[in-house]
Amino acid sequence: MEEANYRELVENASDIIYAHDLEGRFTWVNKACERVTGYSREEALKLRIWDIIAPEFLDRAREAIEKKLSSEMQLFEVEIIAKDGHRVPLELTSRLVYRGYRPVGVQGIARDVTERQLAAQALKASEDKFRGLVEQSIVGCYIVQDNRYAYANPKLAEIFGYTQAELYEKTVQDLTWPEDLPVVNEYLRLRVEGKLQSVHYTIRGKRKDGSAIDIEVHGARTMLNGRGAVIGMLLDVTERKRVERAMRESEERYALAAQGANDGLWDWDLRRNKIFFSARWKAQLGLSEGEIAGDPDQWFDRMHPDDRDRVAGDLGLHLEGRTPHLETEHRVRHVDGSWRWMLVRGAAVRDASGKAYRLAGSQTDITERKDAEEKLLHDALHDALTNLPNRSLLMDRLGQAMARQQRRGDYRFAVLFLDIDRFKTVNDSLGHMHGDLLLVHVARRIVESIPPGDTVARLGGDEFVVLLEDYTDPDQPLRTAERIQTALSAAHDLEGTEVFATASIGVAMGTPGYTRPEELLRDADTAMYRAKDMGRATHAVFHPSMHAHARAQLQLETDLRRAIERSELRLRYQPIVSLSNGHVSGCEALIVWEHPSRGEIPPNDFIPSAEDTGLIVPLGRWALQQACRDAKAWNDALQRPQTASVSVNLSGKQLVQAELIDHVREAISSSGIDARRLRLEVTESVLMENAGPAALLLMQLKTLGVHLLLDDFGTGYSSLSYLHNFRFDTLKIDKSFVSRLDAPGKNAEIVRTIVSLAKALQMEVIAEGVENPGQLHQLRELEVQSAQGYFFSRPLDAQAFRELVVARRPFPLVSAA
């Protein structure tokens, strides 16, 4: 039976218990292996320990295994790669197994230390956030969990004579004078168990050199990594206590000091149960001399109901002789109805038997300090601009929601992740002050769109998160997303400037499958990006397949970086045909990607990723240089006066870079091309988003002699003044208008209007996306000068295009008939 019990204990242990031979091949694992790594027992027994240890930890692990040959036990940490690919930090404790005197294998225990590492990360984040305030504080600041210091500032280490590193190795009890240990242990227990929220007391501390100091401890209950902890401040009051003891030795000196003190004084005769309150004490509460008698109950009746039990507890501990003096904080009602925070200090006078018969002390109004502390706590958990909860408070509430779902089967919650669409445009065009004002407007409208009691948080920048809790209608998250989008769509008046804003929203439903708040937030973020891909101003609900999409995008971005290095990118040239004679007048350069395994990838499949990652800048520079070299080559092969220009697209990121002028100048100079043969295309949407920075750059480009084309004209809402102010030479009609020329509607009239506008401004017009004779016929009827599209030719490589223009064969201008 004992062996069976032992086996059951080992099999069901929360830690992984394992064995492997000297080659690292697993020979036995318990159930915890599958829970932690995702590998079943059968799968694990086919693996070696080296197969699952993360590459950067292999040397450390091998070194530890080798050390086992000369020692009985090894303890070290590694990271393993679980079956699903995520990393798990483990603490390994193992020893050699011998057969006779010969080592034959290793047995060990692997403990998942994820929580410990998360606690360390959370602590670091907290330290970074409060370092400027706490690290320079003139009081000791601390966080205690499991009787050890999870955080201690330099001042706390200085008080006890240790370095900060040494202090982290000590327990609270190590730094407490032995006689005061019962008081400290009791207060710690009461706060961690939630029976007391905060305490203030004075005890003796023990310095590194063994000397005793008097310390004043202020502590409050808090949560750290989901478990109870204590956060507070500690002051070295050795000198103050010395003065207090000296004052108690002489009634005259005490009375003299009291006359000049700003604190209220009280003196309680415990035998007669009568108490004296000084005039200053009464004034602190707005009382006149006759408004309060000598009855202690009148004092307690004015205390806040939530504080009475704690004050009574502190008083009882001191009267029993368990604390060296009374020190407590509480709220008391002022005659104007407000609550004032008071710090009450006192000491008992005892008879020969140690029984207290008198208790006297002072009362200090600490309302301003408490307000400052409350504001500090509020600021630590709220966004300064919008006053919404910040990431720290959101993650705490999200963790609580997940815990409630574990306890209640009918509990629903969901996360909405919002990102303001094109917020950068507002910042760049109107300035950061208007951008901040828009964020405040958006925050207010989101709050007004959700049920009372739910949480709206700002993560930073233009990202907001809504936490919906305890709803009964399963469609409420989607309805809430729609209400938010409706609320945001109305115009925002930013100090006289009217701005419209939309948001992309990702929705993730809280399910028991989530174990950490970060996972749910991550999935809502993923869904938000899917909403962005769907065209913005919409919402998307997270589905596990989105992870695969995100991984595919990441792989695409990785491959794209390598594609630039490995010269896998090529230029294709789509002919632009004159509709007056059918001759090729130029072409548009298009980038294609010859992927080694996926084949040729069209630009629409990878240019958006290049834009998002910034790779579009080096990619665009390469395309500009290559297009100029190719255009120079085919123009040299043409007989004068024949020429063929090349159009190169500029991205939004290129358009805001001052270096663009140098890049264009360099491409023209190094290739030797006539600048008039180079056309630079800017889409209407890119121009609208970067109008401010683009203005000067476009004017400078014109001075180089290049032609400017406004691409996709008619798809945006740009002002007609753009056409004049930016001095474009050519308008390109978007293919969406061309493709619907045959369909009923006003598309032909739109094209006619664009042509008339271009003529008035002495600009050329090029139509994109011509695919059939009917479209060609109508474009000629509308007097469009040039066109491009698959009806004429697919994009060609440089050699094929050169042969096309050199051959000087016109395309037939087929009529609709």
C-alpha positions in Angstrom: 0.0 0.0 0.0 2.8 2.4 0.9 4.4 2.0 -2.5 1.0 2.4 -4.2 0.4 5.6 -2.3 3.8 6.8 -3.2 3.3 6.1 -6.9 -0.1 7.9 -6.8 1.5 10.9 -5.1 4.3 11.1 -7.7 1.9 10.5 -10.6 -0.4 13.3 -9.5 2.2 15.8 -8.3 1.8 19.4 -9.5 5.4 19.5 -10.6 6.8 17.4 -13.5 8.7 14.4 -12.2 10.8 12.7 -14.8 13.7 10.4 -15.5 16.0 10.1 -18.5 19.1 8.2 -19.5 22.5 9.6 -19.8 21.8 10.4 -23.5 18.9 12.6 -22.4 16.1 10.3 -23.6 13.1 10.3 -21.3 12.3 7.0 -19.6 9.4 8.2 -17.4 7.3 11.3 -16.8 4.2 11.9 -14.6 0.9 13.5 -15.6 2.1 17.0 -15.0 4.3 16.7 -18.1 1.3 16.9 -20.4 -0.3 19.8 -18.5 2.8 21.9 -18.5 4.4 21.0 -21.9 1.4 19.7 -23.9 3.2 16.5 -24.7 1.4 13.3 -23.7 3.4 10.7 -21.8 3.7 8.6 -25.0 5.0 11.6 -26.9 7.4 12.6 -24.2 9.0 9.1 -24.0 10.0 9.5 -27.7 11.8 12.7 -27.0 15.2 13.6 -25.5 15.5 16.4 -23.0 17.6 18.3 -25.6 14.6 18.2 -28.0 12.4 20.5 -25.8 15.0 22.8 -24.2 15.2 26.2 -25.8 18.3 26.6 -27.9 19.9 29.3 -25.8 19.6 27.2 -22.7 21.1 24.0 -24.2 24.7 24.8 -23.1 23.6 25.5 -19.6 21.6 22.3 -19.4 24.4 20.2 -20.9 26.9 21.7 -18.4 24.5 20.9 -15.5 24.1 17.3 -16.7 27.9 16.9 -16.9 28.2 18.3 -13.3 25.9 15.6 -12.2 28.7 13.1 -12.8 30.6 14.7 -9.9 27.7 15.8 -7.6 24.6 14.4 -6.1 22.1 17.1 -6.8 21.8 20.0 -9.3 19.4 22.9 -9.4 19.2 25.1 -12.4 16.7 27.0 -14.6 15.9 26.6 -18.3 13.2 27.4 -20.7 11.5 24.7 -22.7 9.4 24.9 -25.9 6.0 23.4 -25.3 4.2 21.4 -27.9 2.2 24.5 -29.1 5.4 26.5 -29.4 5.1 28.7 -26.4 8.0 28.9 -23.9 7.7 27.7 -20.3 10.4 28.6 -17.7 11.2 25.6 -15.5 13.3 25.1 -12.4 15.0 21.7 -12.6 16.2 19.8 -9.5 17.8 16.5 -10.4 20.2 13.8 -9.3 22.0 10.9 -10.8 20.7 7.4 -10.6 23.2 4.6 -10.1 23.3 1.0 -10.9 25.9 -0.3 -8.5 28.6 2.4 -8.7 27.8 3.3 -12.3 25.5 6.2 -13.2 22.8 5.1 -15.6 20.4 8.0 -15.7 18.9 11.1 -14.1 15.8 11.6 -12.0 14.4 15.1 -11.4 11.6 17.5 -10.7 10.7 20.3 -13.0 8.7 23.2 -11.5 6.9 25.7 -13.7 8.2 29.1 -12.5 6.2 31.2 -14.9 4.3 32.9 -12.1 7.6 33.7 -10.3 9.0 35.2 -13.4 5.8 37.2 -14.1 6.0 38.5 -10.5 9.5 39.6 -11.2 8.4 41.3 -14.4 5.5 43.0 -12.7 7.8 44.2 -10.0 10.2 45.7 -12.5 7.4 47.5 -14.3 6.3 48.9 -11.0 9.9 50.0 -10.1 10.3 51.7 -13.5 7.0 53.6 -13.0 7.6 54.9 -9.6 11.4 55.1 -9.6 11.5 58.8 -9.8 9.2 59.2 -6.9 10.0 56.2 -4.7 13.7 55.8 -5.3 14.4 59.4 -4.2 11.9 59.3 -1.3 13.1 60.4 2.1 11.1 57.6 3.7 11.6 53.9 3.3 9.1 52.3 0.9 8.4 48.6 0.7 6.2 45.8 -0.6 6.1 42.6 1.5 4.8 39.2 0.4 5.3 35.9 2.2 7.2 37.8 4.9 9.9 38.8 2.4 10.5 42.1 0.7 9.2 42.0 -2.9 10.4 45.6 -3.2 12.5 47.9 -1.0 13.8 51.4 -2.0 17.3 52.7 -1.2 16.1 54.7 1.8 14.7 51.5 3.4 18.1 49.8 2.9 19.8 52.8 4.4 17.6 52.7 7.5 18.6 49.2 8.2 22.2 49.5 7.1 22.0 47.0 4.3 22.4 47.2 0.6 19.2 46.7 -1.4 20.4 43.3 -2.6 21.1 42.2 1.0 17.6 43.4 2.0 15.9 41.1 -0.5 17.5 38.1 1.2 16.0 39.1 4.6 12.5 38.4 6.1 10.5 41.0 7.9 11.2 39.0 11.1 15.0 39.3 10.5 14.7 43.1 10.7 12.4 43.2 13.7 13.6 43.4 17.3 12.7 40.0 18.9 10.4 41.4 21.6 8.3 43.1 18.9 7.9 40.1 16.7 4.3 39.2 18.0 3.0 42.6 17.1 4.5 42.5 13.6 3.4 39.0 12.9 -0.2 39.8 14.0 -0.5 42.9 11.9 1.0 41.0 8.9 -1.5 38.2 9.3 -4.5 40.5 9.7 -3.7 42.5 6.6 -2.8 39.6 4.3 -6.0 37.8 5.4 -8.0 41.0 4.6 -9.2 41.5 8.2 -7.4 44.9 8.3 -6.9 47.1 5.3 -4.2 49.3 6.7 -2.3 49.8 9.9 0.2 52.3 11.4 2.4 51.3 14.3 5.8 51.8 15.8 8.2 49.0 16.8 11.9 48.5 17.2 13.8 47.4 14.2 17.1 45.5 14.0 19.9 47.0 11.9 22.6 45.0 10.2 25.1 46.0 13.0 22.8 44.5 15.6 21.6 47.9 17.0 18.0 48.7 17.7 16.1 51.6 16.0 12.6 52.8 16.4 10.6 52.6 13.2 7.2 53.9 12.3 5.4 51.5 10.0 2.6 52.5 7.6 1.2 49.6 5.7 -1.9 48.7 3.7 -3.2 45.5 2.2 -2.7 45.0 -1.5 -2.6 42.3 -4.1 0.5 41.2 -5.9 0.3 38.6 -8.6 -3.1 37.6 -7.4 -2.0 37.0 -3.8 -2.2 39.1 -0.6 0.7 41.5 0.1 1.4 44.6 2.1 2.6 47.9 0.7 3.7 50.8 2.8 6.2 53.3 4.1 8.7 53.1 7.0 10.3 55.9 8.8 13.3 55.9 11.2 11.8 57.6 14.2 14.6 56.7 16.6 15.3 60.3 17.3 11.6 61.2 17.7 11.1 58.3 20.1 14.0 59.4 22.1 12.5 62.8 22.4 9.1 61.3 23.3 10.6 59.3 26.0 12.4 62.3 27.3 9.2 64.2 27.2 7.4 61.5 29.2 10.1 61.7 31.9 9.2 65.3 32.7 5.6 66.5 33.0 6.8 70.1 32.9 8.7 69.7 29.7 5.8 67.8 28.1 3.4 70.6 29.1 5.7 73.3 27.8 6.0 71.5 24.5 2.3 70.9 24.3 1.5 74.6 24.6 3.4 75.3 21.4 2.3 72.3 19.5 -0.1 72.5 16.5 -1.6 69.1 17.5 -4.7 68.6 19.5 -4.1 67.0 22.9 -6.2 64.5 24.9 -5.8 62.9 28.3 -8.0 59.9 29.3 -8.5 58.9 32.9 -9.2 55.2 32.5 -10.3 54.7 36.0 -13.1 57.3 35.9 -13.6 57.0 32.1 -13.3 60.7 31.7 -11.3 62.4 28.9 -9.9 65.8 28.4 -9.7 67.4 25.0 -7.6 70.5 24.4 -8.9 73.6 22.7 -6.7 72.8 19.7 -8.2 69.2 19.5 -11.7 70.7 19.4 -10.8 73.3 16.9 -9.5 70.6 14.6 -13.1 69.4 14.4 -14.7 72.8 14.3 -16.1 72.4 17.9 -16.5 75.1 20.4 -15.6 74.6 24.1 -19.0 73.5 25.2 -19.9 71.2 22.3 -18.2 68.1 23.6 -17.9 66.9 27.1 -15.5 64.5 28.7 -17.2 61.3 27.6 -15.0 59.1 25.4 -18.1 57.7 23.6 -18.5 61.2 22.1 -15.1 60.8 20.5 -15.9 57.3 19.1 -19.3 58.4 17.9 -17.7 60.9 15.7 -15.4 58.3 14.1 -16.1 56.9 10.7 -18.0 53.6 11.1 -15.5 51.8 9.0 -12.6 52.9 11.3 -14.0 52.2 14.7 -13.1 48.5 15.0 -9.6 49.2 13.8 -9.1 52.0 16.3 -10.5 49.9 19.1 -8.2 47.1 18.1 -5.1 49.3 18.2 -6.3 50.7 21.5 -6.8 47.3 23.0 -3.3 46.1 21.9 -1.7 49.0 23.6 -3.7 48.8 26.8 -2.7 45.1 27.0 0.9 46.1 26.7 1.4 44.5 23.3 2.5 47.7 21.6 5.0 50.2 23.1 2.6 53.1 22.3 -0.7 53.9 20.6 -0.6 55.1 17.0 -3.5 54.9 14.7 -5.2 56.8 11.9 -8.9 57.3 11.5 -11.5 59.5 10.0 -13.6 61.8 12.2 -16.6 63.9 11.3 -16.1 67.7 11.3 -19.0 70.0 12.2 -19.3 71.0 8.5 -20.1 67.4 7.7 -16.8 66.5 6.0 -14.6 63.7 7.2 -11.1 64.6 8.4 -8.2 62.2 8.7 -6.5 62.2 12.1 -3.3 60.6 13.3 -3.7 59.7 17.0 -0.6 59.0 19.1 -0.6 58.2 22.7 1.0 56.3 25.6 -0.4 54.6 28.6 0.7 55.2 32.2 0.8 52.0 34.2 0.8 51.0 37.8 3.2 48.7 39.5 1.3 45.6 38.1 1.5 47.0 34.5 -2.1 47.8 34.3 -2.9 51.1 32.4 -4.7 53.7 34.4 -4.1 56.7 32.2 -3.7 57.3 28.5 -2.7 60.6 27.0 -1.6 61.7 23.6 -2.0 63.9 20.6 -4.2 64.2 17.5 -2.7 65.5 14.2 -4.8 66.5 11.2 -3.3 64.5 8.3 -6.1 65.1 5.8 -3.9 66.8 3.3 -1.4 63.9 3.5 -4.1 61.4 3.0 -5.5 63.3 0.1 -2.1 63.4 -1.5 -1.6 59.6 -0.9 -5.1 58.9 -2.4 -4.2 61.1 -5.4 -0.9 59.3 -5.8 -2.6 56.0 -5.8 -5.3 57.2 -8.2 -2.6 58.6 -10.5 -0.7 55.4 -10.4 -3.8 53.5 -11.7 -5.3 56.1 -14.1 -4.3 57.8 -17.3 -3.3 61.4 -16.8 -4.9 62.7 -19.9 -8.4 61.0 -19.9 -8.6 60.0 -16.2 -9.5 56.6 -17.4 -8.1 53.4 -15.7 -4.7 52.6 -17.1 -3.2 49.2 -18.1 -2.3 48.3 -14.5 -5.9 48.8 -13.2 -7.4 47.2 -16.3 -5.3 44.1 -15.9 -6.3 43.8 -12.2 -10.0 44.1 -13.1 -9.6 41.7 -16.0 -8.0 39.2 -13.6 -10.8 39.6 -11.2 -13.3 39.0 -14.0 -11.5 35.8 -15.0 -11.6 34.7 -11.3 -15.3 35.4 -11.1 -15.9 33.3 -14.2 -14.2 30.4 -12.6 -16.5 30.6 -9.6 -19.8 31.3 -11.5 -20.8 29.3 -14.5 -23.3 31.9 -15.8 -20.8 34.8 -15.6 -20.1 36.4 -18.9 -17.4 39.0 -19.7 -15.8 40.4 -22.9 -13.0 42.7 -24.0 -13.3 45.3 -26.7 -9.9 46.6 -28.0 -10.3 50.0 -29.8 -7.8 51.8 -32.0 -8.6 55.2 -33.5 -8.3 55.0 -37.3 -5.8 57.4 -38.8 -5.1 59.2 -35.5 -1.6 60.0 -36.7 -3.1 62.2 -39.4 -4.8 64.4 -36.7 -1.6 64.7 -34.7 0.5 65.5 -37.8 -1.9 68.0 -39.4 -3.4 69.7 -36.3 -0.7 69.1 -33.7 -0.5 67.1 -30.5 -2.7 69.4 -28.5 -5.6 68.8 -30.8 -4.7 65.1 -30.8 -4.9 65.0 -27.1 -8.2 66.8 -27.2 -9.6 64.3 -29.6 -8.5 61.5 -27.2 -10.4 63.1 -24.4 -13.5 63.4 -26.7 -13.2 59.8 -27.7 -12.8 58.7 -24.1 -15.9 60.5 -23.0 -18.0 59.1 -25.9 -16.9 55.5 -25.2 -17.8 55.9 -21.5 -21.2 57.2 -22.5 -21.7 54.2 -24.8 -21.2 51.4 -22.3 -23.4 50.2 -19.4 -22.7 51.8 -16.0 -20.2 49.9 -13.9 -18.2 48.5 -16.8 -14.6 49.6 -17.4 -13.1 51.8 -20.1 -9.3 52.0 -20.0 -6.7 53.8 -22.0 -3.6 51.7 -22.8 -1.7 54.5 -24.3 -1.5 56.4 -27.6 -4.8 56.0 -29.3 -5.7 52.5 -27.9 -8.6 52.0 -25.6 -10.0 48.9 -24.0 -13.6 48.2 -22.8 -14.3 45.5 -20.2 -17.9 44.4 -20.2 -19.0 42.3 -17.2 -21.8 40.1 -16.0 -24.2 40.7 -18.9 -27.0 38.3 -19.9 -27.5 39.1 -23.6 -24.8 37.2 -25.5 -25.0 39.9 -28.3 -24.2 42.8 -25.9 -20.5 43.0 -26.8 -21.3 43.4 -30.5 -24.1 45.9 -29.8 -21.8 47.8 -27.6 -19.2 48.0 -30.3 -21.8 49.3 -32.7 -22.9 51.9 -30.2 -19.3 53.1 -29.8 -18.8 53.4 -33.5 -22.0 55.3 -33.9 -21.0 57.7 -31.0 -17.6 58.3 -32.5 -18.8 58.9 -36.0 -20.4 62.3 -35.0 -18.1 65.3 -35.6 -15.7 66.3 -32.8 -15.4 70.0 -32.2 -11.7 70.6 -31.2 -11.6 74.2 -30.3 -13.3 75.3 -33.5 -11.8 72.6 -35.7 -14.3 69.9 -36.8 -12.7 66.4 -36.9 -14.3 63.1 -37.7 -13.0 59.9 -36.1 -13.7 56.2 -36.4 -12.3 53.2 -34.6 -11.4 49.7 -35.4 -12.6 47.4 -32.7 -11.5 43.8 -31.8 -13.8 41.8 -29.6 -12.7 38.8 -27.5 -15.2 36.9 -25.4 -14.1 35.7 -22.0 -14.0 32.0 -21.9 -12.6 29.5 -19.2 -9.8 28.6 -21.6 -8.0 31.8 -20.8 -5.5 31.6 -17.9 -4.0 35.1 -17.9 -5.4 38.5 -18.7 -2.7 39.1 -21.1 -3.9 36.3 -23.3 -7.4 37.8 -23.6 -6.0 41.2 -24.3 -3.7 39.8 -27.0 -6.6 38.1 -28.8 -8.8 41.3 -28.7 -5.8 43.1 -30.1 -5.5 40.5 -32.9 -9.2 40.9 -33.7 -8.7 44.7 -33.8 -6.0 44.3 -36.5 -8.4 42.1 -38.4 -10.9 44.9 -38.3 -8.2 47.2 -39.6 -7.6 44.8 -42.5 -11.4 44.8 -43.2 -11.2 48.5 -44.0 -11.3 50.2 -40.6 -14.4 51.7 -38.9 -15.7 48.3 -38.2 -15.4 45.5 -35.6 -14.3 41.9 -35.7 -14.7 39.1 -33.2 -11.7 37.0 -32.3 -11.4 33.5 -33.7 -8.5 31.1 -33.1 -7.8 31.1 -36.9 -6.7 34.7 -36.6 -3.6 33.4 -34.8 -2.7 31.5 -37.9 -3.3 34.6 -40.0 -1.1 36.7 -37.7 1.7 34.1 -37.9 1.4 34.0 -41.6 1.7 37.8 -41.7 4.7 37.6 -39.5 6.3 35.0 -41.7 5.6 37.2 -44.7 7.3 40.1 -43.1 10.3 38.0 -42.2 10.5 36.6 -45.7 10.2 40.1 -47.1 13.2 41.3 -45.1 15.2 38.4 -46.6 13.8 39.1 -50.0 15.4 42.5 -50.1 18.7 41.0 -48.9 18.5 38.1 -51.4 17.4 40.3 -54.4 14.2 38.3 -54.9 12.3 41.5 -55.9 11.7 42.3 -59.5 10.2 45.2 -61.5 7.4 44.7 -64.0 6.3 47.4 -66.4 2.7 47.9 -67.5 2.5 49.9 -70.7 0.6 53.2 -70.8 -0.9 53.6 -74.3 -1.9 56.8 -76.0 -5.5 56.7 -77.0 -4.9 58.9 -80.0 -2.6 56.7 -81.9 -2.2 53.4 -79.9 1.6 53.9 -79.3 3.2 53.2 -76.0 4.1 56.5 -74.3 5.4 55.1 -71.0 4.7 52.5 -68.3 4.1 52.1 -64.6 6.7 50.2 -62.6 5.2 47.5 -60.4 7.2 45.4 -57.8 6.7 41.7 -57.8 8.3 39.2 -55.5 9.8 36.0 -56.8 9.4 33.9 -53.6 11.6 30.8 -53.6 8.8 28.6 -52.5 5.5 30.5 -53.2 6.4 31.6 -56.6 5.6 35.1 -57.9 3.8 37.2 -55.4 1.9 40.3 -56.7 2.4 43.7 -55.0 -1.0 43.8 -53.3 -0.1 40.7 -51.2 3.1 42.2 -49.7 3.2 46.0 -50.1 0.8 46.6 -47.2 3.1 44.6 -44.9 6.0 46.6 -46.2 4.1 49.8 -45.3 3.4 48.6 -41.8 7.0 47.5 -41.1 8.7 50.5 -42.7 10.4 48.2 -45.3 8.6 50.2 -48.0 11.3 52.9 -47.6 14.3 50.8 -48.7 12.1 48.8 -51.1 10.8 52.0 -52.7 14.4 53.4 -53.0 15.5 50.3 -54.8 12.5 50.4 -57.1 13.2 54.0 -58.0 16.9 53.3 -58.8 16.1 50.2 -60.8 13.3 51.8 -62.8 15.5 54.8 -63.7 18.3 52.4 -64.9 15.8 50.4 -67.0 14.1 53.5 -68.4 17.5 55.0 -69.4 18.3 51.8 -71.2 15.1 51.6 -73.3 15.2 55.4 -74.0 18.7 55.0 -75.3 17.5 52.3 -77.7 14.7 54.5 -79.1 15.0 56.7 -82.2 14.6 60.4 -81.5 12.2 62.0 -80.9 10.5 58.9 -79.5 10.6 58.6 -75.7 9.0 56.3 -73.1 8.6 57.6 -69.5 8.4 55.4 -66.4 6.0 56.0 -63.4 7.2 55.0 -59.9 4.8 54.9 -56.9 5.7 56.8 -53.7 4.5 55.5 -50.4 3.2 57.6 -47.5 6.3 56.8 -45.5 8.6 58.0 -48.3 6.6 61.1 -48.7 7.4 62.3 -45.2 11.1 61.7 -45.4 13.3 64.6 -46.2 15.8 62.2 -47.7 13.4 61.5 -50.5 14.8 64.5 -52.5 18.3 63.1 -52.3 17.1 59.6 -53.2 15.4 60.9 -56.4 18.3 63.2 -57.3 20.7 60.2 -56.8 18.6 57.9 -58.9 18.5 60.4 -61.8 22.2 61.2 -61.6 23.4 57.6 -61.3 21.2 56.3 -64.1 21.7 59.3 -66.4 18.0 59.4 -67.2 16.4 62.6 -68.4 14.4 63.8 -65.4 11.4 64.5 -67.7 11.1 60.8 -68.4 10.5 60.1 -64.6 7.0 60.3 -63.2 6.3 59.9 -59.5 2.9 58.7 -58.5 1.2 59.7 -55.2 -2.2 58.3 -54.3 -5.0 60.6 -53.3 -5.4 58.9 -49.9 -1.6 59.1 -49.1 -1.7 62.8 -50.0 -4.6 63.5 -47.7 -2.9 61.7 -44.8 0.4 63.5 -45.3 -0.6 66.8 -46.8 1.4 69.0 -44.4 4.8 67.2 -44.7 4.3 66.4 -48.4 3.7 70.0 -49.6 7.4 71.1 -49.4 8.7 67.8 -50.7 6.5 67.8 -53.8 7.5 71.4 -54.7 11.2 70.4 -54.3 10.6 67.3 -56.6 9.1 69.6 -59.2 12.4 71.6 -59.3 14.2 68.4 -60.3 12.2 68.3 -63.5 10.2 65.1 -62.7 6.5 64.8 -63.4 4.0 64.3 -60.6 0.9 62.1 -61.0 -2.1 62.0 -58.6 -3.1 58.4 -58.6 -6.5 56.8 -57.8 -8.1 60.2 -58.3 -11.8 60.4 -57.2 -11.6 57.7 -54.5 -10.9 60.1 -51.6 -12.2 63.4 -50.4 -9.3 65.7 -51.2 -9.8 69.4 -51.8 -9.6 70.5 -55.4 -7.1 73.0 -54.2 -4.6 70.1 -53.8 -4.5 69.9 -57.6 -3.4 73.5 -57.9 -1.2 73.8 -54.8 0.8 70.6 -55.4 1.2 71.3 -59.2 0.4 67.8 -60.4 1.0 67.1 -64.1 -1.3 64.2 -64.6 -4.4 62.7 -63.0 -5.0 58.9 -63.0 -8.6 57.8 -63.0 -9.0 54.9 -60.5 -9.9 51.6 -62.1 -13.1 51.4 -59.9 -14.6 54.0 -62.2 -13.3 52.5 -65.4 -14.6 49.0 -64.5 -18.2 50.3 -64.1 -18.3 52.4 -67.3 -20.5 49.7 -68.9 -22.8 49.6 -65.8 -25.9 51.8 -65.3 -25.1 54.9 -63.2 -23.1 58.1 -63.4 -19.6 56.7 -63.7 -19.3 58.1 -67.3 -20.3 61.5 -66.0 -17.7 61.3 -63.2 -15.0 60.5 -65.7 -16.2 63.3 -68.0 -16.0 65.7 -65.1 -12.5 64.6 -64.2 -11.4 65.0 -67.8 -12.9 68.5 -68.0 -11.2 69.4 -64.7 -7.9 68.2 -65.9 -8.2 70.1 -69.2 -9.0 73.3 -67.3 -5.9 72.8 -65.2 -3.8 71.8 -68.3 -3.2 68.3 -66.9 -3.1 65.0 -68.7 -5.5 62.1 -67.8 -4.6 58.4 -67.7 -7.3 55.8 -67.1 -6.3 52.6 -65.1 -7.8 49.1 -65.4 -8.9 49.0 -69.0 -10.0 45.4 -69.6 -12.4 45.3 -72.6 -13.1 47.1 -75.9 -16.3 48.8 -74.5 -14.3 50.5 -71.8 -11.7 51.6 -74.4 -14.4 53.0 -76.7 -16.1 55.1 -73.9 -12.7 56.4 -72.7 -11.9 57.6 -76.2 -15.4 59.2 -76.5 -14.7 61.0 -73.2 -11.4 62.3 -74.6 -9.1 60.5 -72.1 -5.6 60.9 -73.5 -4.0 57.6 -72.2 -4.9 54.3 -70.6 -3.3 51.2 -69.2 -4.7 47.8 -68.3 -4.8 44.1 -69.2 -6.7 44.9 -72.4 -3.4 46.2 -73.8 -0.9 44.2 -71.9 0.0 42.6 -68.6 3.0 44.0 -66.7 6.2 43.0 -68.6 9.8 42.5 -67.5 12.3 45.2 -68.5 13.6 43.3 -71.6 10.1 42.6 -72.9 9.0 46.2 -72.4 12.1 47.4 -74.2 11.3 45.2 -77.2 7.7 46.5 -77.2 8.6 50.1 -77.3 11.5 49.7 -79.7 9.3 47.7 -82.1 7.0 50.8 -82.3 4.0 48.7 -83.1 0.8 50.5 -82.0 -2.0 48.7 -80.2 -5.2 48.5 -82.1 -7.8 50.9 -80.8 -10.7 48.5 -81.1 -14.2 50.1 -81.0 -17.1 48.8 -79.0 -18.7 47.5 -82.1 
